[in-house]
Amino acid sequence: MTDNTALEAAAFRRLLQHLNEQRPDVQNIDLMNLAGFCRNCLADWYRQAAEAAGDSMDKDAARERIYGMPYSEWKARHQTEATPEQRAAFEHSHRRHD
């Protein structure tokens, strides 16, 4: 029987690969609007899991793990300015999660 943790880790790595290699065009705001989480959320959850396991990790290190590069580099390569429509959708969806 395969260890569930190994399967979960493999699925997580595949999610990161998909987001960062196959779909870097998908903006974080679009992920937030559609799914309620984004790459930055994944980084926060990763950092929280590390801290729960007793490992100290700062926000930049967690983001680099999730993005596969420093966050500033990711932003320069892939991030675009949010459109007024994206911002409005975010404000609408964010209110639903409060």
N, C-alpha and C positions, 0 to 999 in steps of 0.2 A: 504494500500500500504506500502510495506517495505521500510525503509530508505536505499537509495543506499550506504550511508557511512557505515552502519552496515554490509551490504553485502560485500562491498569492504574490510572492516576490517576482516571479517570472512574468505574471500578468501586469504588475506595476511597471516593470522595466519595459514591457511592450507598450504600455500606455505612454510612457515618457518618449519612447522612440517614435511612436505615431505622432504625438503632439509636436515634437521638436524636429523630426526629420521629414515625415510625410506631410504634416500640416502646420508648418511654422506660420503660414498665412492666416490661420485662425487666431484672431486677436483675443486677448484675455477678456476684454469687455464682452465679446460675443459669447465666450464660454460662460461668463457670469450671467449674461442675459438668458441663455438657454438652459444651463445646467445648475446654476447657483454656486459654482466654484470655478477656479482658474488655476493656472500654473503657480501663482503666488500662494493660493490656498494650499496646494499640494506641498509647497515649500514650508509653509507654516506647520502643516500636519507632520511633515517629515521631521522638522526641528523639535516639535513637541514630543514625538515618539522617541527621538534621540535623548531628549532630556528625561523622559520617563524611564529610559533604560540606564540613566546615570551618566550619559555623555553630554558634555557641554557643546553647544553648537549655536553660532550666531546666525542672524537672518541672512547675511551675505553668503555664508557657507552653504546654508540650506538651499538658497536660490540657485547657487552654482551647481549643486547636485541635481536639482530638478531641471534646470535649463540646459545643462551640459556645457556651460560656459559662464563667465561672469555676467551678471544681470545687465550691467551697462553695455556690454557687447551685444547681448541679445536685443536690447532695446534699439541700439543703433542699426542692427541688421534687419530686424523684423517688425518692430512696433511702429504703428502709424497713429496719427492723431485720431481720437475718437470723433465720429461724426455727431452732429446734433441729434440725429435719430438714435444712434447707439447710446448716447448719454440719456436721452429721454426714456428709452427702454430700460436702461439700468436703474434709473430713478423709480420707474414703475415696478420693476421686479424686486428691487431692494426693499421697497415698502412692504411687499408681501411677506418678506422674510423677517421683518422686525418683530 
